Amino acid sequence: MPRVRTTRPSDCSAAPAVLAARLAIAVAATLTVLACGSAAAQAPMIRPESGPWSAGEGFQFEEEPKKTRRAASGIACPSAATRARTCLFVFDEGTEARFGILSEGKLTPDSERVMLISEDGELDAEGAALDGDVFYVIGSHSAKRGNCKSNADSRHVIRFRRDPATGRGAREISGQLAGYAFTGNLWSLMAKQPELAAYVGERKCLGTEPPDDEPQLRGQRGANIEAVAALAGRLFFGFRGPAMGSRAPVLAVDAAGLFDGGPTNEKVTMLHVGPRRGIRDMQIVKDGLLVLAGPDDDKSSAGAGWIISLWDGSTTAEGTGQPRELARLNLDGLVRDKCDKEIKPEALTVLEETASHYLVVVLSDGMCDGGPLLYWVPR
């Protein structure tokens, strides 16, 4: 497969190479990283190498199938020597996830039902991650967008085990997901963070604009999680809102403490993602964290555009992180005639890392089965 010809971004190799351990603790301030941030305006605009990929008949759902198929919002895939791999797909409609195989130019959906919470709830699943052989799924923890009603069912973090032989969720004899657990502890933990406390609570309207169904209410920049990444027992939650001053929060916690009630060693970093943007997804890579950012929760931010950046975990003394912008995504002319509604990148996974590029698949809310797009992102 040919690679997109793009100009490699300015060399920031003077900044230390930061691997998993440093990302997990995210401490030292690095002036070189800040200097590299000034090159963000020169990041190339890239078009997909291929896609949207076919998914055959697509993911099958009993309730509102077309609407749910257009609600892909998170993906978790294993590292693999080959590009074909079994991945977990989550949707911000309903309560079920699905597995599917990503291979060369194709998505092959699996029909197995993966129940995340009770069918009566509304998890609003927004992100998924894989740490070793443990899957994590995150609810948005947000109020409903149209009317600001609280949604307690979205205040969950879920984990279950992966079967390394099949790549799917391991099952008990009863058929239940092996190692399944969920916790609501993240909600109270968020409320204790100075950077987040004012935006956590009941009926906290998203963004700064009135909701469509209740125009008499006002936006309160309510907390809205859209991303989760995981590494060595550490979870990183990325927020679409609150977004302020070109920054959006990343909250890092210890998974064991979050689920079991022990120490969580939480840390909030305000990440520069650009004006009117929030975090849409994150993915652990060798040198840090790939960040997919796009429009925040305000309708007036729709034209902010989507970017992919690399954050090496460095922070200033004030707790600010400065990712290096790698690419802007060109999404023109990608919506298909059947089933697709609109394109809103919500999830990414890395298929390959080379010395010069990341090969990533991007999924979009509003596209049937995520409408997978393949990009070569220059490093």
ROLUM-871700 format. One record per residue (C-alpha): residue number from 1; x, y, z; residue in one letter; chain. Coordinates in steps of 0.05 Angstrom, whole numbers. Layout:
<nodes>
num=NUM&xx=X&yy=Y&zz=Z&residu=a&chaine=A
...
</nodes>
This chain:
<nodes>
num=1&xx=0&yy=0&zz=0&residu=m&chaine=A
num=2&xx=30&yy=67&zz=-19&residu=p&chaine=A
num=3&xx=39&yy=119&zz=34&residu=r&chaine=A
num=4&xx=13&yy=189&zz=31&residu=v&chaine=A
num=5&xx=70&yy=236&zz=13&residu=r&chaine=A
num=6&xx=73&yy=288&zz=67&residu=t&chaine=A
num=7&xx=127&yy=333&zz=93&residu=t&chaine=A
num=8&xx=154&yy=310&zz=160&residu=r&chaine=A
num=9&xx=140&yy=361&zz=215&residu=p&chaine=A
num=10&xx=198&yy=401&zz=243&residu=s&chaine=A
num=11&xx=246&yy=357&zz=282&residu=d&chaine=A
num=12&xx=233&yy=363&zz=357&residu=c&chaine=A
num=13&xx=281&yy=308&zz=376&residu=s&chaine=A
num=14&xx=313&yy=353&zz=427&residu=a&chaine=A
num=15&xx=253&yy=338&zz=470&residu=a&chaine=A
num=16&xx=265&yy=274&zz=510&residu=p&chaine=A
num=17&xx=235&yy=210&zz=482&residu=a&chaine=A
num=18&xx=180&yy=195&zz=532&residu=v&chaine=A
num=19&xx=156&yy=124&zz=537&residu=l&chaine=A
num=20&xx=102&yy=91&zz=579&residu=a&chaine=A
num=21&xx=129&yy=105&zz=648&residu=a&chaine=A
num=22&xx=137&yy=179&zz=637&residu=r&chaine=A
num=23&xx=68&yy=186&zz=606&residu=l&chaine=A
num=24&xx=39&yy=151&zz=666&residu=a&chaine=A
num=25&xx=67&yy=201&zz=716&residu=i&chaine=A
num=26&xx=68&yy=261&zz=668&residu=a&chaine=A
num=27&xx=115&yy=306&zz=707&residu=v&chaine=A
num=28&xx=174&yy=343&zz=680&residu=a&chaine=A
num=29&xx=163&yy=410&zz=645&residu=a&chaine=A
num=30&xx=200&yy=412&zz=578&residu=t&chaine=A
num=31&xx=212&yy=478&zz=544&residu=l&chaine=A
num=32&xx=231&yy=444&zz=479&residu=t&chaine=A
num=33&xx=161&yy=413&zz=474&residu=v&chaine=A
num=34&xx=130&yy=481&zz=483&residu=l&chaine=A
num=35&xx=174&yy=509&zz=428&residu=a&chaine=A
num=36&xx=152&yy=453&zz=382&residu=c&chaine=A
num=37&xx=80&yy=472&zz=394&residu=g&chaine=A
num=38&xx=91&yy=536&zz=354&residu=s&chaine=A
num=39&xx=98&yy=493&zz=292&residu=a&chaine=A
num=40&xx=26&yy=469&zz=298&residu=a&chaine=A
num=41&xx=1&yy=517&zz=245&residu=a&chaine=A
num=42&xx=45&yy=483&zz=193&residu=q&chaine=A
num=43&xx=18&yy=413&zz=204&residu=a&chaine=A
num=44&xx=-3&yy=384&zz=137&residu=p&chaine=A
num=45&xx=-75&yy=373&zz=115&residu=m&chaine=A
num=46&xx=-80&yy=300&zz=97&residu=i&chaine=A
num=47&xx=-133&yy=260&zz=59&residu=r&chaine=A
num=48&xx=-147&yy=187&zz=75&residu=p&chaine=A
num=49&xx=-106&yy=134&zz=39&residu=e&chaine=A
num=50&xx=-169&yy=93&zz=33&residu=s&chaine=A
num=51&xx=-241&yy=90&zz=58&residu=g&chaine=A
num=52&xx=-294&yy=93&zz=79&residu=p&chaine=A
num=53&xx=-284&yy=17&zz=83&residu=w&chaine=A
num=54&xx=-340&yy=-31&zz=69&residu=s&chaine=A
num=55&xx=-371&yy=-68&zz=127&residu=a&chaine=A
num=56&xx=-416&yy=-114&zz=87&residu=g&chaine=A
num=57&xx=-485&yy=-117&zz=119&residu=e&chaine=A
num=58&xx=-456&yy=-79&zz=179&residu=g&chaine=A
num=59&xx=-465&yy=-88&zz=253&residu=f&chaine=A
num=60&xx=-533&yy=-118&zz=271&residu=q&chaine=A
num=61&xx=-577&yy=-90&zz=326&residu=f&chaine=A
num=62&xx=-648&yy=-106&zz=346&residu=e&chaine=A
num=63&xx=-667&yy=-36&zz=366&residu=e&chaine=A
num=64&xx=-660&yy=24&zz=318&residu=e&chaine=A
num=65&xx=-608&yy=-12&zz=276&residu=p&chaine=A
num=66&xx=-592&yy=45&zz=228&residu=k&chaine=A
num=67&xx=-586&yy=97&zz=283&residu=k&chaine=A
num=68&xx=-542&yy=52&zz=325&residu=t&chaine=A
num=69&xx=-498&yy=33&zz=266&residu=r&chaine=A
num=70&xx=-485&yy=108&zz=256&residu=r&chaine=A
num=71&xx=-464&yy=117&zz=329&residu=a&chaine=A
num=72&xx=-394&yy=86&zz=330&residu=a&chaine=A
num=73&xx=-357&yy=125&zz=383&residu=s&chaine=A
num=74&xx=-298&yy=83&zz=407&residu=g&chaine=A
num=75&xx=-252&yy=27&zz=387&residu=i&chaine=A
num=76&xx=-201&yy=-16&zz=423&residu=a&chaine=A
num=77&xx=-153&yy=-60&zz=384&residu=c&chaine=A
num=78&xx=-92&yy=-102&zz=404&residu=p&chaine=A
num=79&xx=-22&yy=-90&zz=378&residu=s&chaine=A
num=80&xx=-9&yy=-141&zz=324&residu=a&chaine=A
num=81&xx=46&yy=-161&zz=276&residu=a&chaine=A
num=82&xx=-6&yy=-162&zz=220&residu=t&chaine=A
num=83&xx=-57&yy=-109&zz=203&residu=r&chaine=A
num=84&xx=-116&yy=-156&zz=211&residu=a&chaine=A
num=85&xx=-140&yy=-155&zz=282&residu=r&chaine=A
num=86&xx=-203&yy=-165&zz=324&residu=t&chaine=A
num=87&xx=-226&yy=-100&zz=357&residu=c&chaine=A
num=88&xx=-280&yy=-78&zz=405&residu=l&chaine=A
num=89&xx=-328&yy=-25&zz=378&residu=f&chaine=A
num=90&xx=-372&yy=16&zz=424&residu=v&chaine=A
num=91&xx=-432&yy=59&zz=407&residu=f&chaine=A
num=92&xx=-463&yy=120&zz=440&residu=d&chaine=A
num=93&xx=-533&yy=92&zz=427&residu=e&chaine=A
num=94&xx=-560&yy=33&zz=466&residu=g&chaine=A
num=95&xx=-524&yy=-11&zz=515&residu=t&chaine=A
num=96&xx=-487&yy=-61&zz=470&residu=e&chaine=A
num=97&xx=-417&yy=-65&zz=441&residu=a&chaine=A
num=98&xx=-393&yy=-108&zz=384&residu=r&chaine=A
num=99&xx=-329&yy=-141&zz=360&residu=f&chaine=A
num=100&xx=-305&yy=-136&zz=289&residu=g&chaine=A
num=101&xx=-243&yy=-152&zz=248&residu=i&chaine=A
num=102&xx=-204&yy=-95&zz=216&residu=l&chaine=A
num=103&xx=-164&yy=-120&zz=156&residu=s&chaine=A
num=104&xx=-136&yy=-92&zz=92&residu=e&chaine=A
num=105&xx=-190&yy=-43&zz=69&residu=g&chaine=A
num=106&xx=-248&yy=-79&zz=103&residu=k&chaine=A
num=107&xx=-287&yy=-84&zz=168&residu=l&chaine=A
num=108&xx=-318&yy=-151&zz=182&residu=t&chaine=A
num=109&xx=-371&yy=-144&zz=237&residu=p&chaine=A
num=110&xx=-383&yy=-198&zz=289&residu=d&chaine=A
num=111&xx=-455&yy=-216&zz=308&residu=s&chaine=A
num=112&xx=-440&yy=-231&zz=381&residu=e&chaine=A
num=113&xx=-479&yy=-187&zz=429&residu=r&chaine=A
num=114&xx=-435&yy=-154&zz=481&residu=v&chaine=A
num=115&xx=-480&yy=-126&zz=536&residu=m&chaine=A
num=116&xx=-446&yy=-71&zz=575&residu=l&chaine=A
num=117&xx=-502&yy=-51&zz=622&residu=i&chaine=A
num=118&xx=-576&yy=-67&zz=631&residu=s&chaine=A
num=119&xx=-617&yy=-59&zz=568&residu=e&chaine=A
num=120&xx=-660&yy=-9&zz=605&residu=d&chaine=A
num=121&xx=-603&yy=40&zz=613&residu=g&chaine=A
num=122&xx=-566&yy=88&zz=567&residu=e&chaine=A
num=123&xx=-492&yy=82&zz=577&residu=l&chaine=A
num=124&xx=-474&yy=133&zz=524&residu=d&chaine=A
num=125&xx=-409&yy=95&zz=512&residu=a&chaine=A
num=126&xx=-357&yy=143&zz=484&residu=e&chaine=A
num=127&xx=-290&yy=108&zz=487&residu=g&chaine=A
num=128&xx=-256&yy=40&zz=493&residu=a&chaine=A
num=129&xx=-185&yy=19&zz=509&residu=a&chaine=A
num=130&xx=-145&yy=-45&zz=516&residu=l&chaine=A
num=131&xx=-91&yy=-54&zz=569&residu=d&chaine=A
num=132&xx=-58&yy=-122&zz=562&residu=g&chaine=A
num=133&xx=-117&yy=-169&zz=562&residu=d&chaine=A
num=134&xx=-166&yy=-122&zz=597&residu=v&chaine=A
num=135&xx=-218&yy=-81&zz=559&residu=f&chaine=A
num=136&xx=-243&yy=-15&zz=588&residu=y&chaine=A
num=137&xx=-305&yy=23&zz=564&residu=v&chaine=A
num=138&xx=-324&yy=93&zz=588&residu=i&chaine=A
num=139&xx=-392&yy=126&zz=592&residu=g&chaine=A
num=140&xx=-395&yy=201&zz=576&residu=s&chaine=A
num=141&xx=-411&yy=221&zz=648&residu=h&chaine=A
num=142&xx=-450&yy=278&zz=617&residu=s&chaine=A
num=143&xx=-520&yy=307&zz=617&residu=a&chaine=A
num=144&xx=-564&yy=294&zz=557&residu=k&chaine=A
num=145&xx=-546&yy=342&zz=501&residu=r&chaine=A
num=146&xx=-616&yy=362&zz=479&residu=g&chaine=A
num=147&xx=-648&yy=378&zz=547&residu=n&chaine=A
num=148&xx=-593&yy=376&zz=600&residu=c&chaine=A
num=149&xx=-627&yy=320&zz=638&residu=k&chaine=A
num=150&xx=-579&yy=280&zz=682&residu=s&chaine=A
num=151&xx=-561&yy=210&zz=658&residu=n&chaine=A
num=152&xx=-535&yy=169&zz=716&residu=a&chaine=A
num=153&xx=-527&yy=108&zz=670&residu=d&chaine=A
num=154&xx=-471&yy=144&zz=634&residu=s&chaine=A
num=155&xx=-429&yy=150&zz=698&residu=r&chaine=A
num=156&xx=-396&yy=83&zz=691&residu=h&chaine=A
num=157&xx=-328&yy=55&zz=674&residu=v&chaine=A
num=158&xx=-332&yy=-18&zz=654&residu=i&chaine=A
num=159&xx=-278&yy=-71&zz=649&residu=r&chaine=A
num=160&xx=-276&yy=-143&zz=626&residu=f&chaine=A
num=161&xx=-224&yy=-193&zz=603&residu=r&chaine=A
num=162&xx=-201&yy=-207&zz=532&residu=r&chaine=A
num=163&xx=-192&yy=-278&zz=508&residu=d&chaine=A
num=164&xx=-123&yy=-277&zz=475&residu=p&chaine=A
num=165&xx=-141&yy=-338&zz=433&residu=a&chaine=A
num=166&xx=-201&yy=-305&zz=399&residu=t&chaine=A
num=167&xx=-188&yy=-231&zz=411&residu=g&chaine=A
num=168&xx=-260&yy=-224&zz=436&residu=r&chaine=A
num=169&xx=-286&yy=-218&zz=506&residu=g&chaine=A
num=170&xx=-271&yy=-279&zz=549&residu=a&chaine=A
num=171&xx=-334&yy=-314&zz=574&residu=r&chaine=A
num=172&xx=-352&yy=-351&zz=637&residu=e&chaine=A
num=173&xx=-388&yy=-418&zz=633&residu=i&chaine=A
num=174&xx=-453&yy=-379&zz=644&residu=s&chaine=A
num=175&xx=-439&yy=-337&zz=583&residu=g&chaine=A
num=176&xx=-424&yy=-274&zz=623&residu=q&chaine=A
num=177&xx=-364&yy=-232&zz=606&residu=l&chaine=A
num=178&xx=-305&yy=-257&zz=646&residu=a&chaine=A
num=179&xx=-277&yy=-207&zz=696&residu=g&chaine=A
num=180&xx=-335&yy=-161&zz=684&residu=y&chaine=A
num=181&xx=-339&yy=-102&zz=733&residu=a&chaine=A
num=182&xx=-365&yy=-32&zz=732&residu=f&chaine=A
num=183&xx=-354&yy=28&zz=776&residu=t&chaine=A
num=184&xx=-386&yy=95&zz=788&residu=g&chaine=A
num=185&xx=-327&yy=121&zz=827&residu=n&chaine=A
num=186&xx=-301&yy=166&zz=772&residu=l&chaine=A
num=187&xx=-360&yy=214&zz=780&residu=w&chaine=A
num=188&xx=-343&yy=230&zz=853&residu=s&chaine=A
num=189&xx=-268&yy=232&zz=836&residu=l&chaine=A
num=190&xx=-281&yy=284&zz=782&residu=m&chaine=A
num=191&xx=-320&yy=326&zz=831&residu=a&chaine=A
num=192&xx=-259&yy=331&zz=876&residu=k&chaine=A
num=193&xx=-212&yy=358&zz=823&residu=q&chaine=A
num=194&xx=-204&yy=434&zz=825&residu=p&chaine=A
num=195&xx=-200&yy=437&zz=749&residu=e&chaine=A
num=196&xx=-265&yy=397&zz=741&residu=l&chaine=A
num=197&xx=-308&yy=408&zz=803&residu=a&chaine=A
num=198&xx=-348&yy=467&zz=775&residu=a&chaine=A
num=199&xx=-369&yy=427&zz=715&residu=y&chaine=A
num=200&xx=-392&yy=363&zz=750&residu=v&chaine=A
num=201&xx=-462&yy=358&zz=777&residu=g&chaine=A
num=202&xx=-535&yy=347&zz=760&residu=e&chaine=A
num=203&xx=-564&yy=377&zz=697&residu=r&chaine=A
num=204&xx=-500&yy=410&zz=676&residu=k&chaine=A
num=205&xx=-515&yy=433&zz=605&residu=c&chaine=A
num=206&xx=-459&yy=420&zz=556&residu=l&chaine=A
num=207&xx=-418&yy=476&zz=524&residu=g&chaine=A
num=208&xx=-437&yy=549&zz=530&residu=t&chaine=A
num=209&xx=-500&yy=551&zz=487&residu=e&chaine=A
num=210&xx=-572&yy=535&zz=506&residu=p&chaine=A
num=211&xx=-594&yy=464&zz=489&residu=p&chaine=A
num=212&xx=-641&yy=454&zz=430&residu=d&chaine=A
num=213&xx=-700&yy=427&zz=470&residu=d&chaine=A
num=214&xx=-694&yy=475&zz=529&residu=e&chaine=A
num=215&xx=-673&yy=542&zz=501&residu=p&chaine=A
num=216&xx=-687&yy=577&zz=567&residu=q&chaine=A
num=217&xx=-628&yy=540&zz=599&residu=l&chaine=A
num=218&xx=-556&yy=562&zz=592&residu=r&chaine=A
num=219&xx=-494&yy=524&zz=576&residu=g&chaine=A
num=220&xx=-451&yy=508&zz=636&residu=q&chaine=A
num=221&xx=-393&yy=472&zz=603&residu=r&chaine=A
num=222&xx=-415&yy=408&zz=635&residu=g&chaine=A
num=223&xx=-364&yy=351&zz=639&residu=a&chaine=A
num=224&xx=-366&yy=306&zz=577&residu=n&chaine=A
num=225&xx=-316&yy=249&zz=570&residu=i&chaine=A
num=226&xx=-304&yy=224&zz=500&residu=e&chaine=A
num=227&xx=-238&yy=186&zz=504&residu=a&chaine=A
num=228&xx=-201&yy=134&zz=545&residu=v&chaine=A
num=229&xx=-131&yy=105&zz=537&residu=a&chaine=A
num=230&xx=-98&yy=54&zz=582&residu=a&chaine=A
num=231&xx=-27&yy=32&zz=597&residu=l&chaine=A
num=232&xx=2&yy=-11&zz=653&residu=a&chaine=A
num=233&xx=-58&yy=-3&zz=698&residu=g&chaine=A
num=234&xx=-64&yy=72&zz=688&residu=r&chaine=A
num=235&xx=-126&yy=102&zz=655&residu=l&chaine=A
num=236&xx=-127&yy=168&zz=617&residu=f&chaine=A
num=237&xx=-195&yy=201&zz=607&residu=f&chaine=A
num=238&xx=-201&yy=255&zz=554&residu=g&chaine=A
num=239&xx=-255&yy=308&zz=558&residu=f&chaine=A
num=240&xx=-292&yy=343&zz=502&residu=r&chaine=A
num=241&xx=-318&yy=391&zz=554&residu=g&chaine=A
num=242&xx=-304&yy=433&zz=592&residu=p&chaine=A
num=243&xx=-262&yy=465&zz=537&residu=a&chaine=A
num=244&xx=-233&yy=533&zz=554&residu=m&chaine=A
num=245&xx=-178&yy=576&zz=525&residu=g&chaine=A
num=246&xx=-157&yy=524&zz=473&residu=s&chaine=A
num=247&xx=-149&yy=472&zz=528&residu=r&chaine=A
num=248&xx=-187&yy=409&zz=549&residu=a&chaine=A
num=249&xx=-175&yy=364&zz=609&residu=p&chaine=A
num=250&xx=-142&yy=296&zz=613&residu=v&chaine=A
num=251&xx=-153&yy=260&zz=679&residu=l&chaine=A
num=252&xx=-105&yy=203&zz=695&residu=a&chaine=A
num=253&xx=-121&yy=152&zz=749&residu=v&chaine=A
num=254&xx=-99&yy=84&zz=773&residu=d&chaine=A
num=255&xx=-149&yy=32&zz=748&residu=a&chaine=A
num=256&xx=-142&yy=-13&zz=809&residu=a&chaine=A
num=257&xx=-158&yy=43&zz=857&residu=g&chaine=A
num=258&xx=-216&yy=67&zz=815&residu=l&chaine=A
num=259&xx=-249&yy=-1&zz=814&residu=f&chaine=A
num=260&xx=-229&yy=-26&zz=883&residu=d&chaine=A
num=261&xx=-232&yy=37&zz=924&residu=g&chaine=A
num=262&xx=-157&yy=43&zz=937&residu=g&chaine=A
num=263&xx=-111&yy=102&zz=920&residu=p&chaine=A
num=264&xx=-123&yy=130&zz=851&residu=t&chaine=A
num=265&xx=-63&yy=177&zz=846&residu=n&chaine=A
num=266&xx=-105&yy=223&zz=802&residu=e&chaine=A
num=267&xx=-75&yy=279&zz=760&residu=k&chaine=A
num=268&xx=-109&yy=330&zz=715&residu=v&chaine=A
num=269&xx=-72&yy=360&zz=656&residu=t&chaine=A
num=270&xx=-101&yy=416&zz=615&residu=m&chaine=A
num=271&xx=-82&yy=398&zz=544&residu=l&chaine=A
num=272&xx=-75&yy=449&zz=488&residu=h&chaine=A
num=273&xx=-119&yy=425&zz=431&residu=v&chaine=A
num=274&xx=-133&yy=490&zz=395&residu=g&chaine=A
num=275&xx=-190&yy=541&zz=395&residu=p&chaine=A
num=276&xx=-261&yy=514&zz=401&residu=r&chaine=A
num=277&xx=-237&yy=442&zz=404&residu=r&chaine=A
num=278&xx=-243&yy=386&zz=454&residu=g&chaine=A
num=279&xx=-213&yy=316&zz=458&residu=i&chaine=A
num=280&xx=-248&yy=262&zz=416&residu=r&chaine=A
num=281&xx=-203&yy=202&zz=426&residu=d&chaine=A
num=282&xx=-133&yy=182&zz=450&residu=m&chaine=A
num=283&xx=-87&yy=124&zz=435&residu=q&chaine=A
num=284&xx=-23&yy=102&zz=470&residu=i&chaine=A
num=285&xx=37&yy=99&zz=424&residu=v&chaine=A
num=286&xx=111&yy=87&zz=437&residu=k&chaine=A
num=287&xx=127&yy=161&zz=446&residu=d&chaine=A
num=288&xx=66&yy=182&zz=486&residu=g&chaine=A
num=289&xx=-6&yy=194&zz=470&residu=l&chaine=A
num=290&xx=-38&yy=207&zz=402&residu=l&chaine=A
num=291&xx=-96&yy=256&zz=411&residu=v&chaine=A
num=292&xx=-154&yy=264&zz=363&residu=l&chaine=A
num=293&xx=-186&yy=332&zz=375&residu=a&chaine=A
num=294&xx=-247&yy=363&zz=342&residu=g&chaine=A
num=295&xx=-302&yy=414&zz=354&residu=p&chaine=A
num=296&xx=-322&yy=424&zz=427&residu=d&chaine=A
num=297&xx=-394&yy=420&zz=452&residu=d&chaine=A
num=298&xx=-418&yy=486&zz=421&residu=d&chaine=A
num=299&xx=-454&yy=484&zz=353&residu=k&chaine=A
num=300&xx=-417&yy=547&zz=334&residu=s&chaine=A
num=301&xx=-352&yy=507&zz=338&residu=s&chaine=A
num=302&xx=-371&yy=460&zz=282&residu=a&chaine=A
num=303&xx=-319&yy=491&zz=235&residu=g&chaine=A
num=304&xx=-260&yy=481&zz=283&residu=a&chaine=A
num=305&xx=-237&yy=420&zz=244&residu=g&chaine=A
num=306&xx=-204&yy=355&zz=267&residu=w&chaine=A
num=307&xx=-131&yy=347&zz=283&residu=i&chaine=A
num=308&xx=-84&yy=292&zz=307&residu=i&chaine=A
num=309&xx=-29&yy=311&zz=356&residu=s&chaine=A
num=310&xx=24&yy=275&zz=397&residu=l&chaine=A
num=311&xx=32&yy=289&zz=471&residu=w&chaine=A
num=312&xx=94&yy=261&zz=504&residu=d&chaine=A
num=313&xx=67&yy=269&zz=575&residu=g&chaine=A
num=314&xx=106&yy=331&zz=592&residu=s&chaine=A
num=315&xx=72&yy=385&zz=633&residu=t&chaine=A
num=316&xx=88&yy=455&zz=658&residu=t&chaine=A
num=317&xx=89&yy=472&zz=731&residu=a&chaine=A
num=318&xx=18&yy=497&zz=722&residu=e&chaine=A
num=319&xx=-5&yy=429&zz=697&residu=g&chaine=A
num=320&xx=-11&yy=447&zz=623&residu=t&chaine=A
num=321&xx=8&yy=399&zz=567&residu=g&chaine=A
num=322&xx=29&yy=421&zz=497&residu=q&chaine=A
num=323&xx=20&yy=367&zz=444&residu=p&chaine=A
num=324&xx=54&yy=373&zz=378&residu=r&chaine=A
num=325&xx=4&yy=378&zz=321&residu=e&chaine=A
num=326&xx=19&yy=325&zz=268&residu=l&chaine=A
num=327&xx=-38&yy=332&zz=218&residu=a&chaine=A
num=328&xx=-105&yy=362&zz=201&residu=r&chaine=A
num=329&xx=-157&yy=315&zz=172&residu=l&chaine=A
num=330&xx=-188&yy=330&zz=105&residu=n&chaine=A
num=331&xx=-258&yy=301&zz=107&residu=l&chaine=A
num=332&xx=-287&yy=330&zz=43&residu=d&chaine=A
num=333&xx=-331&yy=286&zz=0&residu=g&chaine=A
num=334&xx=-329&yy=224&zz=44&residu=l&chaine=A
num=335&xx=-402&yy=215&zz=63&residu=v&chaine=A
num=336&xx=-434&yy=158&zz=24&residu=r&chaine=A
num=337&xx=-504&yy=158&zz=-5&residu=d&chaine=A
num=338&xx=-533&yy=100&zz=35&residu=k&chaine=A
num=339&xx=-540&yy=100&zz=111&residu=c&chaine=A
num=340&xx=-488&yy=154&zz=125&residu=d&chaine=A
num=341&xx=-512&yy=220&zz=154&residu=k&chaine=A
num=342&xx=-451&yy=262&zz=170&residu=e&chaine=A
num=343&xx=-378&yy=253&zz=187&residu=i&chaine=A
num=344&xx=-353&yy=268&zz=257&residu=k&chaine=A
num=345&xx=-288&yy=232&zz=275&residu=p&chaine=A
num=346&xx=-296&yy=202&zz=344&residu=e&chaine=A
num=347&xx=-247&yy=145&zz=349&residu=a&chaine=A
num=348&xx=-179&yy=123&zz=324&residu=l&chaine=A
num=349&xx=-134&yy=63&zz=329&residu=t&chaine=A
num=350&xx=-62&yy=54&zz=308&residu=v&chaine=A
num=351&xx=-47&yy=-3&zz=260&residu=l&chaine=A
num=352&xx=27&yy=10&zz=251&residu=e&chaine=A
num=353&xx=83&yy=56&zz=274&residu=e&chaine=A
num=354&xx=142&yy=70&zz=228&residu=t&chaine=A
num=355&xx=201&yy=116&zz=235&residu=a&chaine=A
num=356&xx=164&yy=170&zz=196&residu=s&chaine=A
num=357&xx=89&yy=156&zz=203&residu=h&chaine=A
num=358&xx=31&yy=128&zz=243&residu=y&chaine=A
num=359&xx=-18&yy=86&zz=204&residu=l&chaine=A
num=360&xx=-85&yy=99&zz=236&residu=v&chaine=A
num=361&xx=-158&yy=81&zz=225&residu=v&chaine=A
num=362&xx=-208&yy=135&zz=243&residu=v&chaine=A
num=363&xx=-281&yy=121&zz=258&residu=l&chaine=A
num=364&xx=-337&yy=173&zz=253&residu=s&chaine=A
num=365&xx=-402&yy=183&zz=290&residu=d&chaine=A
num=366&xx=-455&yy=193&zz=236&residu=g&chaine=A
num=367&xx=-424&yy=143&zz=188&residu=m&chaine=A
num=368&xx=-452&yy=73&zz=185&residu=c&chaine=A
num=369&xx=-407&yy=24&zz=223&residu=d&chaine=A
num=370&xx=-359&yy=82&zz=235&residu=g&chaine=A
num=371&xx=-341&yy=90&zz=161&residu=g&chaine=A
num=372&xx=-268&yy=70&zz=174&residu=p&chaine=A
num=373&xx=-217&yy=116&zz=142&residu=l&chaine=A
num=374&xx=-143&yy=98&zz=135&residu=l&chaine=A
num=375&xx=-92&yy=154&zz=145&residu=y&chaine=A
num=376&xx=-17&yy=158&zz=143&residu=w&chaine=A
num=377&xx=-2&yy=210&zz=196&residu=v&chaine=A
num=378&xx=68&yy=240&zz=192&residu=p&chaine=A
num=379&xx=107&yy=238&zz=257&residu=r&chaine=A
</nodes>
